[in-house]
Amino acid sequence: MTESEFKALLDSRSLHLTNEQWEAIREPGPALTIYAGPGSGKTTVLTLRAAYLHLVRKIRPEQIVIFTFTRKSAKELQARLGSFLPPLKNVIAGTFHSLFLHWLMREKHINPKLWSAQEQRAAIVTVLTELRLPTHQEARDQYVQSVSKLKNLMQEFNRDNLIDTHTRQTLKVWERYEQLKRDHGRFDFDDILSEFYQTIEHDLDFRKRLQDMISVVMVDEFQDTSQIQWLSIILLCKQKIPLTVVGDDDQSIYRFRGAKPDILAAFEHSFPTTKTIVLKHNFRSTDPIIQLATEVIEQAATRKQKPFTGVVGSGIQPSLSCHQTEWAEALQVTHEIAHLVRINTHSIAVLARTHRQLICVVDALRKNRIAIQPLDPQLDLYRDYHVQRLLCVLRATQCTSDATEQDHMEARLEYGKWRQDSLKQPKLATSIDFDRFLQKMRHSTAKTAIDVARAVYDPYLWRARKNRGNDGTLERLYLLYEQASDDQSLSQWLTDIDTVIAQSQQRQVHSTQIQLLTFHAAKGLEFDHVFIIGLHAHAIPHQRAMVEAHNEYDRQQILDEERRLLYVALTRSRFRLSLHYAQTVLQQRTEVTPYLKPLLQKVSFTSSASDETDLWNHQSKFAIPTPGTVLFHKIFGRGKVISVDSMQNAGHKVCIIFNGRDRKCFYWEILQQLGHLSVSTDRGKGIRQ
Ligand SMILES: Nc1ncnc2c1ncn2[C@@H]1O[C@H](COP(=O)(O)OP(=O)(O)OP(=O)(O)O)[C@@H](O)[C@H]1O
C-alpha cells in the first residue's frame, strides 16, 4: 500500500487527521516523542502508526511492540488494531510486566512462581506482625506500596541511598519481606522488572536475540513509566530499535509506583536526536469542560505549558453540587443517572478518588435497579463484617416466624456478647434484656433503631479493638449508621437493604451499564456523561497520600500529583461534567476541594446542604448529664454524676456515686436506651455526699 492509499483508507473511515497527527504517524526517525494533552488522539495515533508501519513500510506486525500501562489498555489497543481494515492481528501489545515475563520465559526458560497480590499482602502482614508494627489494612497497603516503589526506583538496601520517604521501618519491612520471599522461592510482580533489567543488562546474547526479533518499540502513557522500566527500554532500544514514546506530563499519576512527570524531559536527554511532535487539539470534550480542566492544571507548581484548543466546540457548563452527606450526594447522582437512562443514554461513568467513596452510589443505583458494571466486591457495603453483625441483630427485631428461629438465636447470642463485654456485667445480658430490646425496636424508625443498636455495639467494639479508635477499617459501619433516617421505619429500611443485596447478586448484562471507577482506573477512558463525586477537601488531596510528605518538597510533589489526578478525572467527559461533594463525611465537616475552590464562579453551583450538620449528635437524642446531676437507677437507686467522659465514636462514659460510696461507671447511651436510668427531679435530696 502506498502512503496516499493509506491516507485514503483513513479518509474513507472518516478519520481526518490533523497535520501533526499525520506527521506523528509517518515519522521515520530513530526516536520520537509525541507529547500532548488529554483527548488529543495520542492512543489513536499510536494505533494508526502501527498500521502505517505494517501496511506502508512493510514491517511485520509481530515485530512491532507496544507497551501499555494497564492490561485493560493493552486489550483496548489490540481490539482497535483487530478492527482495522485490513485487521492487524499480531502486533505485540502488553504491559511491561507481561511482555518482560513472556520474553524471560521464552528466551531464558525462567518460570517463576509468582505471588498473587493476596499472597503478597499476607507476606507483608507476617513481616509487620514479626516486627510488631500495625497490621491493619491501611498500614499493610501502605507498606506494600512503599516496598514496590523502592524496587521501581531501583533503590538499594543501603540506607544512605534512601533519598525518598523511606523510614527505618520501611527498610526493615522491605529487607524481611525479601528474605521471606527468598525462603519460599517465590517472585512478586516487581521482581519481573528487576529480573528483566538484570538479564538484559548483563546477558548480551539475550539482548541481541530480542533486538533481532523487534523492529519498532512504542510506549503509551510514557509519563507513568518507572525508573526500572525506563532503563530496561533504553538497554533494549538504544541505537538498535526505533523508539516512540507517547505521553502527557499533566497525566502522570503513579508517583506511588515510582513514576515521575519529568520522565518525558529525561527521554529528550537520553535521546538528544529525538523529534518532538506536540498534538494541539482536543477531540474529546466541549470547550467549557476543557476550560475548567485547564484552569485546574494551570495552578500546578511545576508544569510544562503546552498549546491546547478544543475541536468539539461549545457545550453545557460543568455543574458543582454540594450535599449534606454522602448519602444525599449518592441519591442526587442516582436521580440524574436515572433520568439519563430513561432517555436511553449510554456511556455514563461515576468517578471518585477512592473505592470507598463509591459505596453509597453503588447502593443507591442498586436500590433504583440501575445496572452497573461488575464491581470489586469491596464496594459492597453489606459484605463488611461489622455491618453484617449489626444487621443480623436488627433483622431479628423484625422476625416473628419459626423459619427465622436460627437467625433469632444468633442475634440473641451476638447481642448478649456486645452487652456482656461492654457492661462487664454478664448477668445483665439476659434474654429479658434482648426481648426488651426487640420490643423497643420492632416499630422504631431506622434512625432510632441504629442509635439504640450502636449504643451497645460501639462501646463493645471500642473495647474489643483495644482503644484503637477508628483506623479507617470501620468506615463502612459508619456509613451504615449514616444511611438510616427517621423518615423510614426499620422494617422498610431493612427491606430496601435486601433489595440492594439481591440486586448485587444478579449477573445480567444490560445495554446501559454505569461504570464506577476510581480516578486511577478511569485513565485513558472517555464517556459522554461523567459524574465526579467526593470532591471534598479531605479526599482531594487525599489525606492518606499527604501522610507520605516528610518535607516541603514532598508535600508540593504530592499536592501536584493529586491535582493531576483530578485533571485526569475532569478530562474523561465528552459532553457533560457533573461534580459533587458532601459537606459532612464520616461525621467530619468538610468543604469543596481546594483545587476547585478558586473556580466556583466557573461552574454552575448549587447547594442542598444546610448549615446545621450535626447529624451524629447523640446528645440531641439523649441529653448528656453534667457532673452534679442527680439520677435514679432502677437497681442502684439515687445517685449523683461525678464525671462524664466522651469516647470517640462511642458515646459517653458516666461515673455515678450511689449512696455516697458506691462508685459505678456506665455507658450513658446504653442505659438511657434500656430505660435503666432517669434524671431525678429531686435535686440531690436524700443523697449522702
Ligand atoms: N483526527 C481526529 N478526528 C476526530 N476524532 C479524533 C481524531 N483524533 C482522535 N480523535 C478522537 O478523540 C478521542 C480521543 O482520542 P484518544 O483516546 O486517542 O486520545 P488520548 O490523547 O489518548 O487521550 P487521553 O490522554 O485522555 O487518554 C477519541 O474519541 C478519538 O477517536
The ligand as an SDF file (V2000), in Angstrom:
LIG
                    3D

 31 33  0  0  0  0  0  0  0  0999 V2000
   -8.2950   13.4730   13.9230 N   0  0  0  0  0  0  0  0  0  0  0  0
   -9.3330   13.1220   14.6670 C   0  0  0  0  0  0  0  0  0  0  0  0
  -10.5840   13.4110   14.2580 N   0  0  0  0  0  0  0  0  0  0  0  0
  -11.6540   13.0930   15.0190 C   0  0  0  0  0  0  0  0  0  0  0  0
  -11.5850   12.4570   16.1920 N   0  0  0  0  0  0  0  0  0  0  0  0
  -10.3620   12.1340   16.6590 C   0  0  0  0  0  0  0  0  0  0  0  0
   -9.1800   12.4410   15.9390 C   0  0  0  0  0  0  0  0  0  0  0  0
   -8.1210   12.0000   16.6500 N   0  0  0  0  0  0  0  0  0  0  0  0
   -8.6320   11.4450   17.7680 C   0  0  0  0  0  0  0  0  0  0  0  0
   -9.9800   11.5180   17.7640 N   0  0  0  0  0  0  0  0  0  0  0  0
  -10.9050   11.0540   18.8230 C   0  0  0  0  0  0  0  0  0  0  0  0
  -10.6130   11.7780   20.0050 O   0  0  0  0  0  0  0  0  0  0  0  0
  -10.8470   10.9740   21.1380 C   0  0  0  0  0  0  0  0  0  0  0  0
   -9.5970   10.9540   21.9980 C   0  0  0  0  0  0  0  0  0  0  0  0
   -8.5810   10.1940   21.3650 O   0  0  0  0  0  0  0  0  0  0  0  0
   -7.5390    9.3200   22.1930 P   0  0  0  0  0  0  0  0  0  0  0  0
   -8.2550    8.4400   23.1550 O   0  0  0  0  0  0  0  0  0  0  0  0
   -6.6330    8.6860   21.1970 O   0  0  0  0  0  0  0  0  0  0  0  0
   -6.8190   10.4960   22.9730 O   0  0  0  0  0  0  0  0  0  0  0  0
   -5.6440   10.4400   24.0320 P   0  0  0  0  0  0  0  0  0  0  0  0
   -4.7580   11.5760   23.7050 O   0  0  0  0  0  0  0  0  0  0  0  0
   -5.0220    9.0910   24.0610 O   0  0  0  0  0  0  0  0  0  0  0  0
   -6.4640   10.7440   25.3590 O   0  0  0  0  0  0  0  0  0  0  0  0
   -6.0390   10.5730   26.8950 P   0  0  0  0  0  0  0  0  0  0  0  0
   -4.6530   11.1200   27.0510 O   0  0  0  0  0  0  0  0  0  0  0  0
   -7.0490   11.3900   27.6060 O   0  0  0  0  0  0  0  0  0  0  0  0
   -6.1480    9.1280   27.2060 O   0  0  0  0  0  0  0  0  0  0  0  0
  -11.2320    9.6070   20.6290 C   0  0  0  0  0  0  0  0  0  0  0  0
  -12.6380    9.5000   20.6640 O   0  0  0  0  0  0  0  0  0  0  0  0
  -10.7270    9.6020   19.2060 C   0  0  0  0  0  0  0  0  0  0  0  0
  -11.4940    8.7550   18.3700 O   0  0  0  0  0  0  0  0  0  0  0  0
  1  2  1  0
  2  3  1  0
  2  7  2  0
  3  4  2  0
  4  5  1  0
  5  6  2  0
  6  7  1  0
  6 10  1  0
  7  8  1  0
  8  9  2  0
  9 10  1  0
 10 11  1  0
 11 12  1  0
 11 30  1  0
 12 13  1  0
 13 14  1  0
 13 28  1  0
 14 15  1  0
 15 16  1  0
 16 17  2  0
 16 18  1  0
 16 19  1  0
 19 20  1  0
 20 21  2  0
 20 22  1  0
 20 23  1  0
 23 24  1  0
 24 25  2  0
 24 26  1  0
 24 27  1  0
 28 29  1  0
 28 30  1  0
 30 31  1  0
M  END
$$$$
